[in-house]
Amino acid sequence: MDELRVEGGSQISRTITVRGHGRAAAQPDQAEVVLGVDFVRPKAGEARAAAASAMTAVVEALRAAGIGPDDIRTTDLSLGAEIEYRSDGQPRRTGFRLANRVAIVVRQPDDVARIIDAAIEAGATTVDGVSFRVGDETDARRAALGSAMADARAAAEAVAAAAGTRLVRVRSVRESDGIGMPPHPRMAMMEAKAADTPVVPGMAEIRASLEVTWEIEDAPAG
């Protein structure tokens, strides 16, 4: 956008302000898996006991598979009545459901399939999600910022040329928050040795956005 800024009745500068966008791909180096147990029993105490026993076995299996204690945290623990509706529309309690979920951090994405299989074999009844991420986004973020600056310059040059002006210098740069996008699946699945669960890590995409203001001047004639 070509702006003419005036202060005190005198022209002080002309500027162009544009927004540039950049992105960079990065290989995920860790993953978060949410899994757990879900049991329905006639009595609340029975549901609690079944879930506690199963989750204890699952956590032990996760630690045996290499997940450290700092990389396991409970994300959900709930107990509620299990209700079904009869043919006349009236509710009837059939038991109690206890759900227990943990989120684990897997430091090697290639281990995700093996970890999931170990948890299921130990008694996990649900796998609620797997998300891959980049632990250190510094290099990818810098690349995305460089791409965003190049995009902003190209846009500013196009606008300046169309207006019969040229860029002089950068007056200001304002960064918008970059957004780390979820990994995009690769075409080929990762083959996990000795595991039955295929997992696709994909690539993480780091985005950056810059708002850049250039001072402009009239382009030389001819």
C-alpha positions as CSV (number, residue, x, y, z in Angstrom):
1,M,0.0,0.0,0.0
2,D,1.5,3.4,-1.0
3,E,1.1,5.9,1.8
4,L,1.8,9.6,1.9
5,R,2.4,10.7,5.5
6,V,2.0,14.4,6.3
7,E,2.9,16.1,9.5
8,G,2.4,19.8,10.2
9,G,1.4,20.4,6.6
10,S,4.7,19.2,5.1
11,Q,5.5,16.0,3.4
12,I,8.0,14.0,5.4
13,S,8.1,10.6,3.6
14,R,6.3,8.3,1.3
15,T,6.2,4.6,2.2
16,I,5.0,1.3,1.0
17,T,3.8,-1.3,3.5
18,V,3.4,-4.9,2.5
19,R,3.1,-8.2,4.2
20,G,5.3,-11.1,3.3
21,H,4.8,-14.8,4.1
22,G,7.3,-17.6,4.4
23,R,7.4,-21.2,5.3
24,A,10.0,-23.9,5.9
25,A,9.7,-27.7,6.4
26,A,11.4,-29.5,9.2
27,Q,11.6,-33.2,10.1
28,P,9.7,-34.0,13.3
29,D,12.1,-35.3,16.0
30,Q,9.5,-36.2,18.7
31,A,5.9,-37.2,19.1
32,E,3.1,-37.0,21.6
33,V,0.8,-40.0,21.9
34,V,-2.4,-40.0,24.0
35,L,-3.6,-43.4,25.0
36,G,-5.3,-45.1,28.0
37,V,-7.9,-47.5,29.3
38,D,-11.7,-47.4,29.3
39,F,-13.7,-49.8,31.4
40,V,-17.4,-50.3,32.1
41,R,-18.5,-52.3,35.1
42,P,-21.7,-52.8,37.0
43,K,-20.3,-51.0,40.1
44,A,-18.1,-47.9,40.3
45,G,-15.6,-49.6,42.5
46,E,-15.3,-52.5,40.0
47,A,-14.7,-50.0,37.1
48,R,-12.1,-48.2,39.1
49,A,-10.2,-51.4,40.1
50,A,-10.2,-52.7,36.5
51,A,-8.9,-49.4,35.1
52,A,-6.3,-49.0,37.8
53,S,-4.9,-52.5,37.2
54,A,-4.8,-52.0,33.5
55,M,-3.3,-48.6,33.6
56,T,-0.6,-49.7,36.0
57,A,0.4,-52.4,33.6
58,V,0.3,-49.9,30.7
59,V,2.6,-47.4,32.5
60,E,5.0,-50.2,33.4
61,A,5.2,-51.3,29.8
62,L,5.8,-47.7,28.6
63,R,8.7,-47.3,31.0
64,A,10.1,-50.6,30.0
65,A,9.9,-49.5,26.4
66,G,12.0,-46.4,27.2
67,I,9.6,-43.7,28.1
68,G,11.0,-41.7,31.0
69,P,8.9,-40.7,34.1
70,D,9.0,-37.0,33.0
71,D,7.5,-37.9,29.7
72,I,4.3,-39.5,31.0
73,R,1.5,-37.4,32.4
74,T,-2.2,-38.0,33.1
75,T,-4.5,-35.9,30.9
76,D,-7.9,-37.3,31.9
77,L,-9.4,-39.4,34.7
78,S,-13.1,-39.6,34.7
79,L,-15.9,-41.7,36.2
80,G,-19.5,-41.6,35.2
81,A,-22.7,-43.6,34.9
82,E,-23.2,-45.5,31.8
83,I,-26.7,-44.8,30.5
84,E,-28.8,-46.6,27.9
85,Y,-32.3,-45.7,26.8
86,R,-35.1,-48.2,26.7
87,S,-37.6,-48.6,23.9
88,D,-40.0,-46.3,25.8
89,G,-37.4,-43.6,25.9
90,Q,-36.7,-43.8,29.6
91,P,-33.0,-43.8,30.7
92,R,-31.5,-46.8,32.6
93,R,-28.2,-47.0,34.3
94,T,-26.3,-50.1,33.2
95,G,-23.1,-49.5,35.0
96,F,-20.2,-47.1,35.5
97,R,-17.5,-46.1,33.0
98,L,-14.0,-45.1,34.2
99,A,-11.6,-43.6,31.6
100,N,-7.9,-42.9,32.3
101,R,-5.7,-41.2,29.7
102,V,-2.0,-40.4,29.6
103,A,0.0,-38.3,27.2
104,I,3.5,-39.6,26.5
105,V,6.4,-37.9,24.7
106,V,8.3,-40.2,22.4
107,R,11.8,-38.8,21.7
108,Q,12.4,-40.9,18.6
109,P,9.6,-40.8,16.0
110,D,10.7,-44.1,14.7
111,D,9.7,-45.6,18.0
112,V,6.1,-44.5,18.0
113,A,4.7,-47.7,16.5
114,R,6.7,-49.9,18.8
115,I,5.5,-47.9,21.9
116,I,1.9,-48.0,20.8
117,D,2.0,-51.8,20.3
118,A,3.7,-52.3,23.7
119,A,0.9,-50.2,25.4
120,I,-1.9,-52.2,23.6
121,E,-0.3,-55.5,24.5
122,A,-0.1,-54.4,28.1
123,G,-3.8,-53.5,28.2
124,A,-4.4,-50.1,26.7
125,T,-7.9,-50.0,25.1
126,T,-7.8,-46.5,23.5
127,V,-5.3,-44.5,21.4
128,D,-6.7,-41.1,21.1
129,G,-4.1,-39.4,19.0
130,V,-0.5,-39.1,17.7
131,S,1.0,-35.7,16.9
132,F,4.5,-35.2,15.6
133,R,6.5,-32.0,16.3
134,V,9.9,-30.3,16.1
135,G,11.5,-29.9,19.5
136,D,13.8,-27.1,18.3
137,E,12.3,-24.9,15.6
138,T,15.1,-22.4,15.5
139,D,16.6,-23.2,12.1
140,A,13.3,-23.8,10.4
141,R,11.9,-20.6,11.9
142,R,14.9,-18.5,10.6
143,A,14.5,-20.0,7.2
144,A,10.8,-19.1,7.2
145,L,11.6,-15.5,8.3
146,G,14.1,-15.2,5.4
147,S,11.5,-16.5,3.0
148,A,8.9,-14.0,4.4
149,M,11.3,-11.1,4.0
150,A,12.1,-12.1,0.4
151,D,8.3,-12.3,-0.3
152,A,7.7,-8.9,1.2
153,R,10.5,-7.3,-0.9
154,A,9.2,-8.8,-4.1
155,A,5.7,-7.5,-3.4
156,A,7.0,-4.1,-2.5
157,E,9.1,-3.9,-5.6
158,A,6.1,-4.8,-7.7
159,V,3.9,-2.1,-6.1
160,A,6.7,0.5,-6.3
161,A,7.3,-0.1,-10.0
162,A,3.6,0.1,-10.7
163,A,3.4,3.4,-8.9
164,G,6.5,4.8,-10.8
165,T,8.6,4.8,-7.7
166,R,11.5,2.7,-6.3
167,L,12.4,1.4,-2.9
168,V,14.9,3.4,-0.8
169,R,15.3,1.7,2.6
170,V,13.4,-0.3,5.1
171,R,11.7,1.8,7.7
172,S,10.2,-0.8,9.9
173,V,9.6,-4.6,10.2
174,R,6.9,-6.1,12.4
175,E,6.6,-9.8,12.9
176,S,3.3,-11.6,13.2
177,D,3.3,-14.8,15.2
178,G,4.5,-17.7,13.2
179,I,2.4,-20.9,13.3
180,G,3.9,-24.4,13.5
181,M,1.6,-26.5,11.3
182,P,0.9,-30.1,12.0
183,P,3.0,-32.6,9.9
184,H,1.8,-33.4,6.4
185,P,1.8,-37.1,5.7
186,R,4.5,-38.5,3.4
187,M,3.6,-40.7,0.6
188,A,5.5,-43.7,2.0
189,M,4.7,-45.1,5.5
190,M,7.4,-45.4,8.1
191,E,8.2,-49.1,8.5
192,A,8.5,-49.9,12.2
193,K,10.4,-53.0,12.9
194,A,8.6,-55.8,14.8
195,A,5.5,-53.7,15.1
196,D,2.1,-54.1,13.5
197,T,1.0,-50.4,13.8
198,P,2.1,-48.3,10.8
199,V,2.8,-44.6,11.6
200,V,3.3,-41.7,9.2
201,P,5.5,-38.9,10.7
202,G,5.2,-36.5,7.8
203,M,6.9,-33.2,7.7
204,A,6.2,-30.3,10.1
205,E,5.7,-26.9,8.4
206,I,6.9,-23.7,10.2
207,R,5.3,-20.4,8.9
208,A,6.3,-16.8,9.4
209,S,4.7,-13.5,8.5
210,L,6.3,-10.1,8.3
211,E,4.8,-6.6,7.8
212,V,7.5,-4.4,6.2
213,T,7.5,-0.7,5.5
214,W,9.8,0.7,2.9
215,E,10.6,4.4,2.2
216,I,10.1,5.1,-1.5
217,E,11.2,7.8,-3.9
218,D,10.3,8.7,-7.5
219,A,12.0,6.5,-10.0
220,P,14.5,8.2,-12.4
221,A,12.8,9.3,-15.6
222,G,13.4,7.3,-18.8
